[in-house]
Amino acid sequence: MDRLDLIAQIPLFKELPGEYHKDLATIAEEKNMAGGEILFSEGEEGSGFYILVFGRVKVFKLSTEGKEQILHVFGPGEPIGEVAAFEGKPFPASAECLEAGKLFFFPRADFLELISRNPGLGLSMLGLLSRRLRRFTSLIEDLSLKEVPARLAAYLVFLSETQEQRENLRLDISKGQLSSLLGTIPETLSRILSRMTKAGLIKPEGLRRIRIVDPQGLRELAEGERRLERA
């Protein structure tokens, strides 16, 4: 599949007229990344943004003690670093490729010039940023107000709403990375998974598979309407 076809299939751009796909293909720069490679670091100039073609990228911050907090894990078709690019300010967090992948880089000046000629592209970006803000607000709420079991349940409910097999989930990150995303440690995460299994909410099936046994019970746990019994 050539560059033009790939850009035409990106959710952010797919509703645009074909001529704008050609313009986007002209300014896009292809980048092939290896697993573990840093895409950008916190404090670097936001000279543009990325869209992931394939692979997975985590966005994270490090505390002064070196503790990592994962903010997002992005998959194919999702933009990365767009807020800093539009503000013209440094990236507020770092991004690392979790596996080998391909990305398109869109330079800030060229992309803003395209928006000035096509307001529909700007509206599409506005909708994306609004959805990102809701997700980030939910993350902050989960980390500050909910206990770890509710955070994990909310994450599993989110996966069930985004994957085709709604009750047979595939974890797209390791348990270590998931514990960082949820603001806990792997040992605590393992204990909670065991308690959720014992409660009949889920059933682990291999390293990266979890079957939801009780969807309603899981949602109640995520929303704070139910608590897990202590082991």
C-alpha positions as CSV (number, residue, x, y, z in Angstrom):
1,M,0.0,0.0,0.0
2,D,1.5,3.4,-1.0
3,R,1.7,6.5,1.1
4,L,-1.4,8.1,-0.4
5,D,-3.5,5.0,0.4
6,L,-2.2,4.9,3.9
7,I,-3.0,8.5,4.6
8,A,-6.5,8.1,3.1
9,Q,-7.3,5.4,5.6
10,I,-6.2,7.4,8.7
11,P,-9.4,8.1,10.7
12,L,-8.4,11.8,11.1
13,F,-8.2,12.3,7.4
14,K,-10.5,9.7,5.8
15,E,-13.5,12.0,5.4
16,L,-11.5,14.7,3.6
17,P,-11.6,15.2,-0.1
18,G,-9.1,13.3,-2.2
19,E,-7.1,16.4,-3.1
20,Y,-6.2,17.0,0.6
21,H,-5.0,13.5,0.9
22,K,-2.5,14.3,-1.9
23,D,-1.4,17.5,0.0
24,L,-1.0,15.5,3.2
25,A,1.1,12.9,1.4
26,T,3.3,15.7,0.1
27,I,4.2,17.1,3.5
28,A,4.3,13.7,5.4
29,E,7.7,12.3,6.3
30,E,8.0,8.6,6.9
31,K,9.8,7.3,9.9
32,N,10.6,3.6,10.7
33,M,11.2,3.0,14.4
34,A,12.6,0.1,16.4
35,G,11.1,-1.2,19.6
36,G,12.5,0.7,22.5
37,E,13.4,3.7,20.4
38,I,12.5,7.2,21.8
39,L,10.3,9.1,19.5
40,F,10.6,12.4,21.4
41,S,11.6,13.4,25.0
42,E,9.9,15.8,27.4
43,G,11.1,19.3,26.8
44,E,11.9,18.9,23.1
45,E,10.6,21.4,20.6
46,G,7.1,20.5,19.3
47,S,8.0,21.1,15.7
48,G,5.3,18.7,14.4
49,F,3.2,15.7,15.3
50,Y,3.2,12.0,14.4
51,I,0.5,9.6,13.2
52,L,1.2,5.9,13.8
53,V,0.8,3.7,10.8
54,F,1.5,0.4,12.6
55,G,3.1,-0.5,15.9
56,R,2.4,0.9,19.4
57,V,3.8,3.9,21.2
58,K,3.6,4.8,24.9
59,V,3.6,8.4,26.1
60,F,5.0,8.7,29.6
61,K,6.5,11.0,32.3
62,L,9.3,10.4,34.7
63,S,9.3,11.6,38.3
64,T,12.5,13.1,39.8
65,E,13.1,9.7,41.4
66,G,12.9,8.0,38.0
67,K,9.5,6.4,38.4
68,E,7.6,6.1,35.2
69,Q,3.9,7.0,34.8
70,I,2.4,5.9,31.5
71,L,-0.2,8.4,30.3
72,H,-1.4,6.8,27.0
73,V,-0.6,3.8,24.8
74,F,-1.4,4.6,21.2
75,G,-2.1,2.2,18.3
76,P,-2.4,2.5,14.5
77,G,-4.1,5.5,13.1
78,E,-3.7,7.7,16.2
79,P,-1.9,11.0,16.4
80,I,0.9,11.6,18.9
81,G,2.2,14.9,20.1
82,E,-0.4,17.0,18.3
83,V,-1.0,19.4,21.2
84,A,2.6,20.6,21.5
85,A,2.8,20.9,17.7
86,F,-0.3,23.2,17.6
87,E,0.8,25.3,20.5
88,G,4.4,25.6,19.2
89,K,5.6,24.6,22.6
90,P,7.9,21.8,23.9
91,F,6.5,18.3,24.3
92,P,5.1,17.9,27.9
93,A,5.9,14.2,28.0
94,S,8.1,11.6,26.3
95,A,7.2,8.9,23.8
96,E,8.7,5.5,23.2
97,C,8.0,2.8,20.6
98,L,6.9,-0.4,22.3
99,E,7.6,-2.4,19.1
100,A,8.9,-1.8,15.6
101,G,6.6,0.4,13.7
102,K,6.1,3.1,11.0
103,L,4.9,6.6,11.6
104,F,4.2,9.7,9.5
105,F,5.6,13.0,10.8
106,F,3.8,16.2,9.8
107,P,5.8,19.4,10.2
108,R,3.9,22.1,12.2
109,A,4.2,24.9,9.7
110,D,3.1,22.9,6.7
111,F,0.2,21.3,8.5
112,L,-1.1,24.7,9.8
113,E,-1.0,26.0,6.2
114,L,-3.1,23.1,5.1
115,I,-5.7,23.8,7.8
116,S,-5.9,27.5,6.7
117,R,-7.0,26.2,3.3
118,N,-9.3,23.5,4.6
119,P,-11.3,24.3,7.8
120,G,-12.7,20.8,7.8
121,L,-9.3,19.5,8.7
122,G,-9.2,21.9,11.7
123,L,-12.7,20.7,12.9
124,S,-11.5,17.1,12.7
125,M,-8.5,17.9,14.8
126,L,-10.7,19.8,17.3
127,G,-12.9,16.7,17.7
128,L,-9.9,14.6,18.3
129,L,-8.5,16.9,20.9
130,S,-11.8,17.0,22.7
131,R,-11.9,13.2,22.9
132,R,-8.3,13.1,24.1
133,L,-9.2,15.6,26.8
134,R,-12.1,13.4,28.0
135,R,-9.8,10.4,28.2
136,F,-7.1,12.3,30.1
137,T,-9.7,13.7,32.5
138,S,-10.9,10.1,33.2
139,L,-7.3,9.0,33.8
140,I,-6.7,11.8,36.3
141,E,-10.0,10.9,38.0
142,D,-9.1,7.2,38.2
143,L,-5.6,7.8,39.6
144,S,-6.7,10.4,42.2
145,L,-10.2,9.2,43.3
146,K,-10.5,5.4,42.5
147,E,-8.9,2.5,44.2
148,V,-6.7,0.2,42.1
149,P,-9.4,-2.5,41.5
150,A,-11.8,0.1,40.1
151,R,-9.0,1.5,37.9
152,L,-8.3,-1.9,36.5
153,A,-12.0,-2.6,36.0
154,A,-12.4,0.7,34.1
155,Y,-9.5,-0.2,31.9
156,L,-10.9,-3.6,31.0
157,V,-14.3,-2.0,30.3
158,F,-12.6,0.5,28.0
159,L,-10.9,-2.4,26.1
160,S,-14.2,-4.2,25.8
161,E,-15.6,-1.1,24.1
162,T,-12.8,-0.8,21.6
163,Q,-12.0,-4.4,20.6
164,E,-14.1,-6.5,18.3
165,Q,-14.3,-9.4,20.7
166,R,-15.9,-7.5,23.6
167,E,-15.7,-10.3,26.2
168,N,-12.5,-11.9,25.1
169,L,-9.9,-9.2,25.5
170,R,-6.4,-9.0,24.2
171,L,-4.0,-6.9,26.4
172,D,-1.9,-4.7,24.1
173,I,0.7,-4.0,26.8
174,S,2.6,-6.0,29.3
175,K,1.4,-6.3,32.9
176,G,4.3,-4.2,34.0
177,Q,3.3,-1.4,31.6
178,L,-0.3,-1.8,32.6
179,S,0.6,-1.4,36.3
180,S,2.4,1.8,35.4
181,L,-0.6,3.0,33.4
182,L,-2.8,2.4,36.4
183,G,-0.4,3.9,38.9
184,T,0.4,0.8,40.8
185,I,3.1,-2.0,40.9
186,P,3.0,-5.4,39.1
187,E,2.6,-7.4,42.4
188,T,-0.5,-5.4,43.3
189,L,-1.9,-5.8,39.8
190,S,-1.4,-9.6,40.0
191,R,-3.2,-9.8,43.3
192,I,-6.1,-7.8,42.1
193,L,-6.4,-9.9,38.9
194,S,-6.6,-13.0,41.2
195,R,-9.3,-11.4,43.4
196,M,-11.3,-10.4,40.3
197,T,-11.0,-14.0,39.0
198,K,-12.1,-15.4,42.4
199,A,-15.1,-13.0,42.4
200,G,-16.2,-14.5,39.0
201,L,-15.7,-11.2,37.1
202,I,-12.9,-12.3,34.7
203,K,-10.9,-15.4,33.7
204,P,-7.3,-15.0,32.5
205,E,-6.5,-17.1,29.4
206,G,-2.8,-17.0,28.8
207,L,-0.3,-14.1,29.1
208,R,-2.3,-11.5,27.1
209,R,-5.9,-12.7,27.1
210,I,-8.6,-12.0,29.6
211,R,-12.2,-13.2,29.2
212,I,-14.9,-11.1,30.9
213,V,-17.2,-13.5,32.7
214,D,-19.5,-10.9,34.4
215,P,-19.7,-7.7,32.3
216,Q,-22.2,-6.0,34.5
217,G,-20.3,-6.8,37.7
218,L,-17.1,-5.5,36.1
219,R,-18.8,-2.2,35.2
220,E,-20.2,-1.9,38.7
221,L,-16.7,-2.3,40.1
222,A,-15.4,0.3,37.7
223,E,-18.0,2.8,38.7
224,G,-17.5,2.3,42.4
225,E,-20.9,0.5,42.9
226,R,-19.2,-2.7,44.0
227,R,-16.0,-3.7,45.9
228,L,-13.8,-6.7,45.8
229,E,-13.5,-8.9,48.9
230,R,-10.0,-8.9,50.4
231,A,-8.0,-12.0,49.7
